[in-house]
Amino acid sequence: MPSGESMTTVAAVKKAVDVLLAVSQGPEPVSLSQVARKAGVPIATARRLLLTLVEASLLRREGKGYSLGVRAFEIGKRAEERIDLIDVARPHLRRLSDETGESANLAVLDGTDVIYLACEECSKMVRAFTVSGARVPAHATGVGKVLLSGLADEEIEARYSEAPLVKFTEKTAGTLDDLLKEVRKARQRGYAFDEGEREDGVLCVAAPVREYSGRLAAAVSVSGPSARLQRQRTATQKKTLECASAISRHLGWRA
């Protein structure tokens, strides 16, 4: 894309964001002229952007003005839930990392990927670590298998109907049948392992975090060098499950 076209696109997006913010800062409903003045755009531009945002359900018409739409509330609610989840989970992750001597992580599912929301690194020189915000294919991770276990097999098949199962190591699930076998194990056990499936020499144990309704909301994991973590595999599994249960209780889940 030519640089001029790119800048034009960015400028248009910024104007749309300014219009959305102008409405959100209310009081609602906000008239066309008020939106144009607050966003600093001409009336014609404000009208065009408002119509686009209404079509996207980010805004809605209310009499002669505009208010936030249902999709804006959905986005805000999801952001609030994730922020609350991180705040609740952080001290538990820190304790899990301290108790196991390895790195602890919190992740959520997004399509066929997992997104790491929070990571607590251990202090050892040789360690496994993940950056908060990192996106990783779910099929090659312990947290991914745990999170996929909260879906029906049919939903998993639908998600992977056009998504390639990339093999990162010899142990990575390379077919949908292989992945479903791993997910069913996680569903039955209530936890999952990643034994060198994303990266050779790294072991990970993951457990589910549930919200008040019982929905699987996230997954907690401990990861480290296989040679070291194998020696305390059972104890690490137990502590990871305890951590996930503690976070779930804070979110209102009662088994």
BAFI-3210 file (N, C-alpha, C; in Angstrom, 3 decimals, decimal comma, padded with zeros to 6 digits):
// residues 255
n [1|2|3|4|5|6|7|8|9|10|11|12|13|14|15|16|17|18|19|20|21|22|23|24|25|26|27|28|29|30|31|32|33|34|35|36|37|38|39|40|41|42|43|44|45|46|47|48|49|50|51|52|53|54|55|56|57|58|59|60|61|62|63|64|65|66|67|68|69|70|71|72|73|74|75|76|77|78|79|80|81|82|83|84|85|86|87|88|89|90|91|92|93|94|95|96|97|98|99|100|101|102|103|104|105|106|107|108|109|110|111|112|113|114|115|116|117|118|119|120|121|122|123|124|125|126|127|128|129|130|131|132|133|134|135|136|137|138|139|140|141|142|143|144|145|146|147|148|149|150|151|152|153|154|155|156|157|158|159|160|161|162|163|164|165|166|167|168|169|170|171|172|173|174|175|176|177|178|179|180|181|182|183|184|185|186|187|188|189|190|191|192|193|194|195|196|197|198|199|200|201|202|203|204|205|206|207|208|209|210|211|212|213|214|215|216|217|218|219|220|221|222|223|224|225|226|227|228|229|230|231|232|233|234|235|236|237|238|239|240|241|242|243|244|245|246|247|248|249|250|251|252|253|254|255]
n.u [000,849|000,651|002,401|000,988|-001,693|-001,875|-001,529|-003,802|-005,789|-005,224|-005,714|-008,459|-009,437|-008,672|-010,305|-012,794|-012,570|-012,375|-014,934|-016,467|-015,560|-016,467|-019,211|-019,293|-018,542|-020,676|-023,251|-025,568|-028,453|-026,181|-026,032|-025,723|-024,351|-023,046|-021,344|-019,711|-018,456|-017,117|-015,445|-014,001|-014,415|-015,802|-019,369|-020,456|-018,560|-018,722|-021,369|-021,179|-019,337|-020,701|-022,915|-021,590|-020,561|-022,926|-023,947|-022,129|-022,931|-021,683|-022,531|-025,813|-028,876|-030,755|-033,545|-033,001|-030,361|-027,267|-026,211|-024,181|-023,716|-024,737|-022,536|-020,368|-020,718|-020,338|-017,634|-016,457|-017,237|-015,899|-013,254|-013,195|-013,673|-011,366|-009,368|-010,109|-009,757|-006,978|-006,069|-007,094|-005,805|-003,040|-001,575|-001,827|-000,521|002,049|002,599|002,443|004,609|006,687|006,433|006,861|009,203|009,397|008,348|005,168|001,970|-000,888|-003,576|-005,848|-008,357|-008,491|-010,069|-008,229|-005,977|-003,966|-003,853|-001,541|-002,133|-000,952|002,227|004,502|007,759|010,303|013,265|015,459|018,417|018,306|015,379|011,880|009,940|007,283|005,985|003,740|000,751|001,534|000,764|-000,075|-000,249|-002,929|-002,992|-000,483|000,201|000,019|-001,831|-003,492|-004,668|-006,108|-007,901|-009,269|-010,575|-012,837|-014,661|-017,099|-016,482|-017,369|-017,338|-014,614|-013,733|-014,950|-013,607|-011,054|-011,340|-010,313|-007,916|-004,469|-002,595|000,197|003,328|005,554|007,469|008,565|006,702|004,383|000,858|-000,270|-002,480|-006,082|-007,365|-005,352|-005,120|-007,699|-007,657|-005,794|-007,115|-009,401|-008,253|-007,382|-009,837|-010,968|-009,106|-008,828|-006,700|-003,694|-000,760|002,119|004,510|007,245|006,046|005,679|008,160|011,258|012,512|011,137|008,793|005,382|002,677|-000,799|-003,871|-007,469|-009,290|-012,240|-015,223|-017,946|-020,250|-019,409|-018,288|-015,420|-012,927|-010,254|-006,799|-004,269|-000,750|002,356|005,665|008,807|012,284|012,444|014,121|014,484|011,885|010,601|011,414|009,889|007,322|004,745|004,227|004,227|002,069|-000,014|000,156|-000,375|-003,021|-004,201|-003,723|-005,231|-007,777|-008,012|-008,042|-010,370|-012,285|-012,192|-013,373|-015,928|-016,687|-017,995|-017,341]
n.v [-001,198|002,216|004,865|007,272|006,508|004,793|006,547|008,093|006,232|005,648|008,158|008,366|006,310|007,289|009,563|008,312|007,026|009,274|010,315|008,252|008,379|010,925|010,556|008,694|010,155|011,632|013,869|011,275|011,167|012,219|014,969|015,451|017,852|018,357|016,147|016,597|018,975|018,214|016,170|017,512|017,653|018,211|018,707|017,065|015,022|013,974|013,018|010,967|009,217|008,593|007,168|004,928|003,811|003,240|001,250|-000,720|-001,377|-000,173|002,261|003,725|005,009|007,423|008,970|012,215|012,070|010,340|007,303|005,021|001,826|-001,687|-003,298|-001,784|-001,821|-004,547|-004,858|-003,218|-004,600|-007,037|-006,174|-005,168|-007,518|-008,973|-007,359|-007,433|-010,166|-010,467|-008,882|-010,331|-012,772|-012,273|-012,190|-014,896|-016,201|-015,276|-016,468|-019,145|-019,329|-018,808|-021,008|-023,235|-022,636|-022,066|-020,524|-018,898|-018,676|-016,967|-017,470|-016,915|-018,080|-017,407|-017,772|-019,975|-019,602|-018,915|-016,290|-014,756|-013,349|-012,622|-013,004|-014,527|-014,536|-016,852|-016,741|-018,107|-018,717|-020,332|-020,752|-021,019|-018,698|-016,386|-013,649|-011,182|-010,680|-012,075|-014,102|-017,380|-020,471|-022,546|-025,354|-026,304|-026,001|-026,395|-024,813|-024,168|-026,630|-027,162|-024,981|-025,426|-027,707|-026,886|-026,534|-028,010|-030,975|-030,633|-027,879|-027,387|-028,749|-027,157|-024,727|-025,416|-026,076|-024,699|-023,917|-024,328|-026,988|-026,435|-028,020|-027,702|-029,108|-032,566|-033,650|-032,163|-031,920|-032,865|-033,346|-033,048|-035,144|-036,037|-033,782|-033,659|-035,982|-035,267|-033,089|-034,304|-035,892|-033,875|-032,826|-034,957|-035,432|-032,943|-031,288|-030,474|-031,384|-029,985|-031,334|-030,609|-029,759|-027,300|-026,199|-027,767|-029,513|-028,164|-028,245|-028,141|-027,644|-027,364|-025,881|-025,480|-022,365|-021,246|-019,258|-017,736|-018,954|-021,386|-021,530|-022,034|-019,868|-019,123|-020,220|-021,556|-021,929|-023,682|-023,516|-024,831|-025,892|-029,180|-031,165|-030,324|-029,836|-032,274|-033,732|-032,807|-033,143|-034,221|-032,793|-030,198|-030,282|-030,598|-028,172|-026,346|-026,950|-026,279|-023,527|-022,676|-023,368|-021,662|-019,122|-019,431|-019,625|-017,025|-015,783|-016,519|-019,150|-022,229|-025,444]
n.w [000,000|-000,903|000,770|001,109|000,819|002,981|005,159|004,803|005,351|008,047|009,163|008,698|010,305|012,792|012,951|013,062|015,519|017,152|016,822|017,939|020,588|021,212|021,365|023,433|025,619|026,248|027,740|026,772|024,521|021,899|019,788|016,179|015,530|017,947|018,103|015,859|016,649|019,052|018,094|016,269|013,488|010,154|009,649|007,610|007,440|010,031|009,974|008,052|009,264|011,611|010,612|009,607|011,970|013,275|011,602|012,212|014,705|016,812|017,559|018,106|016,772|018,480|018,801|017,735|018,119|019,025|020,582|022,540|021,050|021,126|020,542|021,353|024,103|024,524|023,837|025,766|028,066|027,766|027,874|030,479|031,930|031,349|032,427|035,131|035,549|035,236|037,375|039,535|039,166|039,281|041,915|042,611|040,532|040,988|043,434|042,666|040,910|042,713|044,448|042,808|041,562|038,922|035,773|035,603|034,024|032,553|030,397|027,604|025,270|021,791|019,023|017,176|018,544|021,491|023,870|025,872|028,921|031,314|032,848|035,015|035,660|036,661|038,753|037,893|035,934|033,626|032,052|031,165|029,425|028,703|026,877|028,014|026,240|024,054|021,222|020,478|018,669|019,602|019,519|020,037|022,662|026,262|027,706|025,607|024,881|027,203|027,189|024,782|025,517|026,739|024,785|022,562|020,609|017,994|017,659|017,839|015,564|013,624|013,995|013,206|010,584|008,422|009,365|009,522|011,042|012,279|012,573|015,092|016,431|016,520|018,189|018,095|017,624|014,528|013,002|012,860|014,156|015,890|017,526|018,684|020,222|022,183|023,338|024,354|026,318|028,052|028,787|030,173|032,240|033,467|033,293|031,411|029,497|027,922|026,219|025,046|022,680|021,546|021,773|021,739|024,571|026,533|029,128|030,057|032,282|032,522|033,709|034,110|034,454|035,858|035,533|037,445|036,347|035,559|033,125|031,090|031,509|031,331|031,365|033,462|033,697|034,272|033,280|032,163|031,832|030,563|031,689|034,308|035,305|035,063|037,266|039,330|038,572|039,377|041,760|040,749|039,012|040,878|042,338|040,306|039,628|042,067|042,116|039,872|040,786|042,988|041,772|040,277|042,324|043,311|041,191|041,503|041,077|042,122|042,743]
ca.u [000,000|001,438|002,425|-000,069|-002,954|-001,825|-001,754|-005,201|-006,568|-004,995|-006,404|-009,894|-009,698|-008,557|-011,511|-013,888|-012,366|-012,723|-016,401|-016,949|-015,261|-017,331|-020,508|-019,142|-018,339|-022,034|-024,349|-026,273|-027,892|-025,367|-026,500|-024,739|-023,513|-022,190|-020,307|-018,780|-017,672|-016,226|-014,461|-013,211|-014,553|-016,951|-020,662|-020,616|-017,683|-019,304|-022,557|-020,742|-018,715|-021,759|-023,684|-020,744|-020,491|-024,255|-024,016|-021,285|-023,542|-020,896|-023,422|-027,206|-029,667|-031,696|-034,194|-032,188|-028,966|-026,579|-025,748|-023,349|-024,434|-024,541|-021,190|-019,453|-020,847|-019,727|-016,180|-016,113|-017,424|-014,812|-012,030|-013,320|-013,521|-009,967|-008,599|-010,439|-009,147|-005,538|-005,888|-007,370|-004,852|-001,629|-000,919|-001,810|000,555|003,318|002,784|002,696|005,990|007,568|006,351|007,398|010,514|009,336|007,519|003,726|001,295|-002,346|-003,890|-007,234|-008,488|-009,002|-010,087|-007,362|-004,767|-004,071|-003,211|-001,053|-002,535|-000,030|003,330|005,396|008,991|011,100|014,548|016,543|019,086|017,716|013,952|010,940|009,154|006,417|005,702|002,320|000,261|001,968|-000,264|000,562|-001,232|-003,439|-002,794|000,883|000,448|-000,802|-002,981|-004,388|-005,448|-007,068|-008,940|-010,074|-011,386|-014,104|-015,525|-017,534|-015,635|-017,874|-016,862|-013,178|-013,622|-015,326|-012,545|-009,854|-011,680|-009,423|-006,701|-003,437|-001,983|001,638|004,150|006,731|008,431|008,043|005,632|003,204|-000,285|-000,240|-003,779|-007,216|-007,597|-004,345|-005,470|-008,902|-007,252|-005,162|-008,138|-010,263|-007,486|-007,431|-011,216|-011,182|-008,206|-008,954|-005,428|-003,010|000,680|002,799|005,812|008,085|005,210|005,905|009,610|011,977|013,166|010,300|007,625|004,369|001,456|-001,825|-005,136|-008,530|-009,865|-013,658|-015,932|-019,052|-021,230|-018,788|-017,636|-013,965|-012,600|-008,822|-005,990|-003,025|000,271|003,737|006,537|010,226|013,084|011,949|015,035|014,283|010,480|010,203|011,720|008,841|006,139|003,509|004,030|003,895|000,688|-000,888|000,168|-001,026|-004,459|-004,606|-003,716|-006,389|-008,976|-008,063|-008,490|-011,774|-013,108|-012,267|-014,284|-017,280|-016,975|-018,073|-017,443]
ca.v [000,000|003,438|005,525|008,273|005,819|004,277|007,655|008,487|005,229|005,861|009,397|008,081|005,510|008,190|010,391|007,456|006,849|010,552|010,405|007,284|008,936|012,093|010,042|007,986|011,122|012,103|012,945|010,755|011,075|013,352|015,394|015,489|019,050|018,183|015,180|017,261|019,941|017,507|015,387|018,426|017,303|018,852|018,050|015,999|013,909|013,385|012,256|009,753|008,317|008,136|006,130|003,732|003,243|002,678|-000,011|-001,689|-001,547|000,492|003,341|003,542|006,233|007,600|010,232|013,007|011,961|009,052|006,715|003,835|000,641|-002,913|-003,838|-000,998|-002,348|-005,879|-004,669|-002,698|-005,658|-008,006|-005,544|-005,110|-008,871|-009,390|-006,592|-008,010|-011,488|-010,287|-008,383|-011,441|-013,872|-011,897|-012,695|-016,361|-016,586|-014,990|-017,517|-020,393|-019,266|-018,928|-022,354|-024,235|-022,222|-021,962|-019,429|-019,150|-017,888|-016,938|-017,313|-017,077|-018,585|-016,486|-018,539|-021,148|-019,146|-018,479|-015,012|-014,724|-012,102|-012,299|-013,956|-014,313|-015,270|-017,267|-016,036|-018,977|-018,293|-021,123|-020,792|-020,794|-017,499|-015,890|-012,226|-010,835|-010,205|-012,976|-014,955|-018,647|-021,476|-023,300|-026,802|-026,662|-025,564|-026,989|-023,939|-024,265|-027,871|-026,977|-024,044|-026,095|-028,747|-026,275|-026,495|-029,297|-031,432|-030,061|-026,501|-027,459|-029,124|-025,990|-023,724|-025,870|-026,541|-024,044|-023,482|-025,369|-027,439|-026,369|-028,834|-026,972|-030,159|-033,886|-034,014|-031,319|-032,526|-032,414|-033,576|-032,747|-036,322|-036,004|-032,697|-034,038|-036,963|-034,524|-032,263|-035,204|-036,235|-032,709|-032,719|-036,044|-035,290|-031,645|-030,584|-030,907|-031,184|-029,700|-031,974|-030,320|-029,660|-025,969|-026,004|-028,915|-029,324|-027,384|-028,951|-027,236|-028,237|-026,317|-026,209|-024,537|-021,362|-021,096|-018,130|-018,105|-019,795|-022,656|-021,403|-022,033|-018,484|-018,951|-021,355|-021,249|-022,928|-023,579|-024,041|-024,794|-026,905|-030,536|-031,909|-029,889|-029,919|-033,681|-034,243|-032,381|-033,104|-034,449|-031,673|-029,016|-030,481|-030,348|-026,743|-025,635|-027,161|-025,487|-022,121|-022,468|-023,436|-020,451|-018,024|-019,709|-019,268|-015,564|-015,374|-016,927|-020,545|-023,189|-026,776]
ca.w [000,000|-000,921|002,070|001,175|001,056|004,340|006,074|004,668|006,072|009,475|009,533|008,712|011,501|013,943|012,989|013,523|016,960|017,786|016,812|018,927|021,910|021,415|021,808|024,708|026,696|026,521|028,048|025,611|023,172|021,458|018,464|015,101|015,654|019,124|017,738|014,953|017,413|019,975|017,344|015,456|012,071|009,521|009,829|006,608|007,837|011,236|009,579|007,360|010,238|012,518|009,916|009,549|013,317|013,553|010,852|012,919|016,036|017,845|017,976|017,701|016,700|019,578|018,470|016,820|018,525|018,943|021,836|022,346|020,616|021,896|020,348|022,190|025,458|024,544|023,854|027,084|029,061|027,611|028,379|031,939|032,455|031,244|033,405|036,433|035,600|035,462|038,742|040,449|038,972|039,447|043,134|042,588|039,616|041,656|044,441|041,942|040,432|043,883|045,020|041,878|041,082|037,465|035,272|035,636|032,992|032,440|028,972|027,160|023,905|020,779|017,781|017,294|019,234|022,880|024,150|027,251|029,569|032,410|032,986|036,153|035,404|037,810|038,805|037,442|034,708|032,544|032,351|030,065|029,703|027,639|027,020|028,081|024,955|022,981|020,619|020,118|018,248|020,752|019,417|020,411|024,035|027,308|027,969|024,462|024,971|028,296|026,761|023,760|026,163|027,134|023,605|022,023|019,508|016,744|017,598|017,544|014,151|012,820|014,092|012,510|009,238|007,462|010,067|009,454|012,291|012,026|013,469|015,555|016,767|016,163|019,114|017,894|016,934|013,139|012,372|013,732|014,999|016,958|018,445|019,428|021,237|023,272|023,990|025,135|027,520|028,942|029,276|031,131|033,388|034,116|033,115|030,190|029,411|026,657|026,417|023,893|021,482|020,975|021,751|022,291|025,859|027,453|029,655|030,596|032,821|032,493|034,372|033,735|035,350|035,527|036,123|038,330|035,659|035,213|031,815|031,132|031,172|031,104|031,804|034,169|033,390|034,744|032,233|032,479|031,143|030,831|032,557|035,692|035,705|035,151|038,604|040,259|037,709|040,136|042,681|039,941|038,555|042,024|042,656|039,200|039,817|043,236|041,703|039,000|041,629|043,813|040,905|039,951|043,482|043,349|040,115|041,873|040,741|043,218|042,132]
c.u [000,880|001,325|001,319|-001,414|-003,021|-002,131|-003,197|-006,096|-006,441|-005,745|-007,912|-010,278|-009,647|-009,796|-012,705|-013,792|-012,753|-014,238|-016,996|-016,724|-016,154|-018,706|-020,391|-019,015|-019,597|-022,162|-025,139|-027,758|-027,167|-025,775|-025,357|-023,797|-022,567|-021,036|-019,252|-017,875|-016,664|-015,113|-013,582|-013,239|-015,755|-018,232|-020,820|-019,776|-018,245|-020,508|-022,155|-020,152|-019,746|-022,571|-022,900|-020,695|-021,835|-024,403|-023,220|-021,799|-022,685|-021,651|-024,841|-027,897|-030,633|-032,344|-033,370|-030,696|-028,429|-026,115|-024,867|-024,215|-024,045|-023,128|-020,153|-019,502|-020,192|-018,208|-015,726|-016,206|-016,294|-013,502|-012,040|-013,094|-012,062|-009,090|-008,840|-009,755|-007,655|-005,276|-006,081|-006,259|-003,425|-000,992|-000,840|-000,711|001,917|003,628|003,117|004,135|006,978|007,606|006,977|008,816|010,576|008,417|006,049|003,020|-000,222|-002,683|-005,379|-007,227|-009,056|-008,945|-009,311|-006,026|-005,038|-003,340|-002,808|-001,350|-001,559|001,010|004,188|006,635|009,660|012,471|015,718|017,134|018,511|016,242|013,148|010,147|008,373|006,112|004,191|001,889|000,649|000,808|000,421|-000,517|-001,636|-003,059|-001,419|001,217|-000,452|-002,024|-003,988|-005,262|-006,484|-008,221|-009,841|-010,976|-012,721|-015,091|-015,961|-016,624|-016,056|-017,393|-015,373|-012,967|-013,937|-014,210|-011,317|-010,137|-010,772|-008,122|-005,658|-002,893|-000,472|002,385|005,422|007,853|007,822|006,840|004,361|002,104|-000,351|-001,530|-004,884|-007,508|-006,619|-004,700|-006,676|-008,583|-006,651|-006,184|-009,055|-009,563|-007,566|-008,808|-011,481|-010,358|-008,464|-007,655|-004,774|-001,520|001,060|004,215|006,662|007,307|005,320|007,400|010,281|012,597|012,383|009,079|006,672|003,205|000,438|-003,121|-006,170|-008,949|-011,309|-014,250|-017,144|-020,052|-020,696|-018,096|-016,124|-013,482|-011,136|-008,106|-004,717|-002,010|001,573|004,601|007,995|010,976|012,628|012,817|014,824|012,853|009,995|010,403|010,650|007,497|004,836|003,205|003,626|002,466|-000,297|-000,980|-000,509|-002,539|-004,980|-004,683|-004,939|-007,683|-009,132|-008,543|-009,967|-012,696|-013,258|-013,214|-015,711|-017,635|-016,971|-018,312|-018,547]
c.v [001,241|004,161|006,550|007,657|005,298|005,373|008,123|007,536|005,420|007,096|009,168|007,281|006,391|009,072|009,585|007,226|008,123|010,727|009,468|007,805|010,132|011,658|009,420|008,942|011,921|013,535|012,543|011,108|012,365|013,702|015,404|016,680|018,948|017,223|015,846|018,225|019,237|016,756|016,266|018,092|018,040|018,043|016,866|014,777|013,197|012,522|010,927|008,738|007,765|007,011|004,823|003,033|002,653|001,331|-001,109|-001,988|-000,992|001,703|002,987|004,895|006,270|008,968|010,974|012,936|010,549|008,620|005,516|002,637|-000,592|-003,457|-003,076|-001,496|-003,723|-005,775|-004,184|-003,759|-006,672|-007,444|-005,514|-006,482|-009,305|-008,644|-007,147|-009,360|-011,386|-009,838|-009,496|-012,483|-013,534|-012,426|-014,217|-016,869|-016,383|-016,072|-018,851|-020,440|-019,444|-020,366|-023,417|-023,905|-022,102|-020,807|-019,836|-018,182|-017,979|-016,657|-017,498|-017,531|-017,508|-017,197|-019,829|-020,778|-018,972|-017,152|-015,014|-013,350|-011,666|-013,400|-013,554|-015,176|-015,691|-016,593|-016,873|-018,476|-019,018|-021,308|-020,673|-019,543|-017,089|-014,428|-012,006|-010,219|-011,102|-013,851|-016,205|-019,636|-022,392|-024,773|-027,258|-026,284|-026,297|-026,143|-024,025|-025,496|-027,789|-026,088|-024,658|-027,162|-028,204|-026,160|-027,903|-029,680|-030,801|-028,620|-026,466|-027,789|-027,939|-024,945|-024,112|-026,356|-025,930|-023,573|-024,600|-025,714|-027,538|-027,221|-028,059|-027,929|-031,488|-034,276|-033,187|-032,090|-031,969|-032,626|-033,251|-033,921|-036,349|-034,948|-033,077|-035,075|-036,261|-033,700|-033,131|-035,671|-035,102|-032,570|-033,752|-035,848|-034,018|-030,867|-031,115|-030,637|-030,745|-030,214|-031,789|-030,179|-028,307|-025,712|-027,200|-028,563|-028,518|-028,206|-027,936|-028,052|-027,116|-026,811|-025,127|-023,584|-021,143|-019,871|-018,648|-019,059|-021,186|-022,625|-021,354|-020,678|-018,285|-020,232|-020,832|-022,319|-022,631|-024,197|-023,883|-025,838|-028,309|-031,280|-031,566|-030,138|-031,363|-034,228|-033,861|-032,275|-033,228|-033,283|-030,413|-029,093|-030,133|-028,849|-025,917|-025,759|-026,338|-024,002|-021,812|-022,477|-022,180|-019,251|-018,196|-019,326|-017,756|-015,026|-015,848|-018,362|-021,409|-024,558|-027,589]
c.w [000,000|000,402|002,207|001,480|002,484|005,346|006,027|005,452|007,576|009,959|009,627|009,953|012,743|014,074|013,498|015,029|017,705|017,870|017,863|020,344|022,227|021,915|023,197|025,885|027,007|027,023|026,804|025,681|022,776|020,030|017,457|015,254|016,850|018,822|016,863|015,712|018,331|019,248|016,462|013,981|011,484|009,735|008,876|006,968|009,057|010,884|008,943|008,347|011,223|011,883|009,846|010,903|013,744|012,853|011,549|014,324|017,163|018,390|017,563|017,657|017,870|019,403|017,433|017,158|018,410|020,333|021,522|021,984|021,406|021,733|021,165|023,629|025,573|024,626|025,226|028,159|028,988|028,147|029,903|032,559|032,438|032,240|034,801|036,604|035,894|036,895|039,765|040,383|039,379|040,738|043,188|041,656|040,269|042,692|043,772|041,432|041,584|044,403|044,119|041,424|039,576|037,064|035,245|034,693|033,101|030,984|028,716|025,706|022,994|019,436|017,939|017,941|020,722|023,000|025,616|027,852|030,650|032,530|034,184|035,943|036,703|037,712|038,300|036,123|033,492|032,871|031,063|030,403|028,459|027,916|027,082|026,752|023,797|022,521|020,069|019,670|019,400|020,706|019,890|021,846|025,021|027,601|026,831|024,526|026,088|027,845|025,689|024,374|026,657|025,990|023,232|020,860|018,182|016,564|017,266|016,069|013,245|012,828|013,277|011,090|008,175|008,105|010,028|010,835|012,048|013,045|013,815|015,940|016,334|017,015|018,932|017,180|015,519|012,386|013,371|014,658|016,169|018,004|019,299|020,507|022,447|024,055|024,850|026,405|028,536|029,568|030,368|032,402|034,192|034,096|031,844|030,301|028,004|026,857|025,163|022,605|020,793|020,803|022,409|023,635|026,865|027,841|030,275|031,134|032,965|033,116|034,073|034,850|034,913|036,211|036,890|037,683|035,353|033,865|031,991|030,615|030,803|031,504|032,451|033,808|034,112|033,658|032,635|031,682|031,538|031,828|034,022|036,161|035,825|036,556|039,622|039,538|038,498|041,065|041,917|039,429|039,669|042,327|041,560|039,304|040,996|042,892|040,847|039,805|042,474|042,996|040,566|041,103|043,601|042,273|040,363|041,585|041,990|042,616|042,794]
res [m|p|s|g|e|s|m|t|t|v|a|a|v|k|k|a|v|d|v|l|l|a|v|s|q|g|p|e|p|v|s|l|s|q|v|a|r|k|a|g|v|p|i|a|t|a|r|r|l|l|l|t|l|v|e|a|s|l|l|r|r|e|g|k|g|y|s|l|g|v|r|a|f|e|i|g|k|r|a|e|e|r|i|d|l|i|d|v|a|r|p|h|l|r|r|l|s|d|e|t|g|e|s|a|n|l|a|v|l|d|g|t|d|v|i|y|l|a|c|e|e|c|s|k|m|v|r|a|f|t|v|s|g|a|r|v|p|a|h|a|t|g|v|g|k|v|l|l|s|g|l|a|d|e|e|i|e|a|r|y|s|e|a|p|l|v|k|f|t|e|k|t|a|g|t|l|d|d|l|l|k|e|v|r|k|a|r|q|r|g|y|a|f|d|e|g|e|r|e|d|g|v|l|c|v|a|a|p|v|r|e|y|s|g|r|l|a|a|a|v|s|v|s|g|p|s|a|r|l|q|r|q|r|t|a|t|q|k|k|t|l|e|c|a|s|a|i|s|r|h|l|g|w|r|a]
***
